[in-house]
Amino acid sequence: MTTVHIIDVESGNLRSLVNAIESLGYKAKLIRSADDPELAAAEVLMLPGVGNFGHFVDNLTSRKLEKPIRDYIASGKPIMGICVGLQTFFKGSEESPKSQGLGFLDLNLTKFDSSNKPVPAIGWNTCTPQEKLFGIDPCNRYYFVHSYAALLDEDSKKALSSASWNVAVAKYGSEEYVAAIAKDNIFATQFHPEKSGHAGLAILKSFIEQNHPTIQHSAQENALLLNDYSNYGLSRRIIACLDVRANDQGDLVVTKGDQYDVREKEEGGNVRNLGKPVEMAKNYYEQGADEVTFLNITSFRDCPLSDTPMLDVLKMAAKSVFVPLTVGGGIKDITDVDGKLVPALQVATLYFQSGADKVSIGTDAVYAAEKYYELGERGDGTSPIETISKSYGAQAVVISVDPKRVYVDGPESTKNKTFKTKFPNGKGQEWCWYQCTIKGGRESRDIGVWEVTRACEALGAGEVLLNCIDKDGSNSGYDLELIEHAKDAVSIPVIASSGAGSPKHFEEAFEKTRADACLGAGMFHRGEYTVADVKKHLLNTGYKVRMD
C-alpha cells in the first residue's frame, strides 16, 4: 500500500488531508522534523500549508526542513504543495516581505484588489490548465480560501511558459492568478483538494498514482462555465449550520430554537433534539453543502480543553465530510481546571488539529471591538482575532455577531451607525441600528454591527457570520437591510444567517443583497428542504452553484 508523507509545521488543519488520503485507500504519515529518517525514504510527499506565508516558510527554515525538501525534489520523486504550500515554491510574498520562498518560480505573490470585491477570496471557483494536469477539470469547482495569489499579466505568463511550467489559471473578479502549477516532479494547487468534495479527491488520487486522466467536455459546456464571472467567478455558497449542545441527559445533539430558546415550549421542556451532529453533517455534505458549521452553543460555560465530546464530533465529521468545517463556541482565553491560563490561540489550535478549517469567535469578538475603540482604533496584539489570524491567516477567523434591531428617533440618538429603514415601527420611527449581544444573546452591549465588524476586520478577521436575533427561527427570510448594512461596513465576506425557511429566501438574499454566502439550519434539520433543493432552485433561477 502506498504511503503518502506529509510535511507538518503545525500550519492549519492537516487532519482533513490525512482523512482524504486514507479514504482513498492509502496510508498517510506526518513528518515534523528534518531528522525523521522517513523523509529521505518517502516516495510521495505533500507540502500543505494554511495562513500566513511568512509563518509557514519561516517554520520550514527554523525546523531545518528546507534542505531535505530541496534534496527530495532533486531526487525526482513527486511532491505536491497545497495552498501556502503552492506559494512556497515562489520567490516571496507581499504578505511577508522579509520571508523567502523556495524560489522555483521567479515571481512574488501579491494581495487581491479589495476595492471592488471581498478579500479573502473564499469559495468555489473553476480553473483551466494549459494541458492535462492530474485530472483538473475546467468544468468542476474547487475550494479556494486566500488573500494573496500569484497574479498574472502577459509578462508573467510568458515567463512561466518559457520556464516550461504547466499553469492552471483561475480568475477572481478581473484578476487572473495561478490556481495550480506543474513541472517535472513538482505539482501544487492554490485550492484545497481535500476540501473540494469528490472532484478534489479525484485530483489527490491522480497525483498519488501519477496519472493524468483525459478530461473531455463539449465546447458548449466549457463556454457556459468558463465565461461566467458573476459573483467574481465564485459559485454561490450554501452553508449548513448545526447548533450543538448537551441535552439534559448529557448527550450532544443538534438543536434549534426561536430567538435562541432551544427548549420545547411546554413548562420544563427538554432541549430540542433534532439529531446527531456527525450523522447530520455527513448527510448535508452528501446533499451538496459547500461548508458545514458547528456552533457549540453552551461551550462558554465550560472549558473547551476538556470538551472532548465536541472535539470527537469534529474528528469524526472530518473523516467523511470533505468540505470546509467551521467550529464556534469557547474560542477565547480560558482558565483550565487546574487554574492555568490557556490562550485562545492554543484553544483554536486544538480545534484545527481535530478537523476544523475555521474558528468562529462570538462574544470575544465584541469585547475585542470595544477594546479596539478604547485604544483609539488599534489593537494591542492580544485579542483572539489577532493571535489566531497572525498564525493561521485571516481566512481561518470568522466573527459571529448576534444583533437585534433598535429603533431610534434619529442618528443623534446613539453613538452607533444608524440608517433609515424601509420598515418603520409602530411608533413611526424610521431610524434604527443593530445592537450586538453576547453570551448567546442574553446580554446587550452599547455597540453596533457596523462598529464591531469594522473593528474585527482591522484586527485580522477574514469573514463575518451575520446572525439576527429578530429573525432567528422565524422562517420568514433573512434581514436584507442588516446584510447590506454589514456589507457597507467591511470588505471581507459576509455570510447571511437566521430566518431562512425556503429556497426562495436564499434566492432573495443573493438577488437583493451582496451576501457572499447563505446559511441554513432549521429548514434542513426538520427535513422541510434539503441543501440540494436550495441549489436546484438557485440553478433554475440563473445562479451558479456547485453541484457535486
Secondary structure, 3 states (H helix, E strand, C coil): CCEEEEECCCCCCCHHHHHHHHHCCCEEEEECCCCCHHHHHCCCEEEEECCCHHHHHHHHHHCCCHHHHHHHHHCCCCEEEEEHHHHCCEEEECCCCCCECCCCEEEEEEECCCCCCCCCEEEEECCEECCCCCCCCCCCCEEEEECEECECCHHHHHHHHHCCCEEEEEEECCEEEEEEEEECCEEEECCCHHHCHHHHHHHHHHHHCCCCCCCCCCHHHHHHHHCCCHHHHCCCEEEEEEEEEECCCCCEEEECCECCECECCCCCCCECCCECHHHHHHHHHHHCCCEEEEEECCHHHCCHHHCHHHHHHHHHHCCCCCCCEEEECCCCCEECCCCCEECHHHHHHHHHHHCCCEEEECHHHHHHHHHHHHCCCCCCCCCHHHHHHHHHCHHHEEEEEEEEEEEECCHHHCCCCCEECCCCCCCCCCEEEEEEEECCCCEEEEEEHHHHHHHHHHHCCCEEEECCCCCCCCCCCCCHHHHHHHHHHCCCCEEECCCCCCHHHHHHHHHHCCCCEEEECHHHHCCCCCHHHHHHHHHHCCCCCCCC
